């Protein structure tokens, strides 16, 4: 259960901020709620550093012959630094947002920051490519929605859609890597892959990071 908490805290806080924005627009403690959520997550990850390794399977997909990989999360010495860095970055954004004059207090923006960080945690804690692709898809849809809401310039909207398309293609390439691994009688993991699958994974990362487009 502990491995779910970091992402769960941020996602629940994001939903709570959106509900407050729609039901009580004048609520004065939205920023404080965002701060408490991100700080609690930060302290939780510090605590979990001493409880490694944690692993859990989110759900079992049947039949297992068709779905040998079930969505799973893992928090170990490899994924923890990425999770900690991600939450630290989110904390820096939330803490400094009120000090930046060109940014007005915006509950939706804080909710977006917490939501993307929560889904980002799911991605970096993924124990296999299936979980990673699912987290990537949710993250891409959320980011596109936030960008289309805030971006008014048509050219910038076009760029946002182009970037979204590149990331979706990157996710599709990861799916192709899983198919290629399966066709060779292997179950693709993140620990050890053959050269062909490794190239497809590298290509997927390049597309999603925006390196290739």
Secondary structure, DSSP 8 states (H G I E B T S, - for coil): -HHHHHHHHHHHHHHHHHHHHHH-TT-TTHHHHHHHHHHHHHHHHHHHGGG--EEEES---S-TTT-----EEEESTTHHHHHHHHHHHHHHHHHHGGG-TTS---HHHHHHHHHHHHHHHHHHTBSSHHHHHHHHHHHHHHHHHHHHHH---HHHHHHHHHHHHHHHHHHHHHHHHHHHHHHTT----SS---HHHHHHHHHHHHHHHTS--
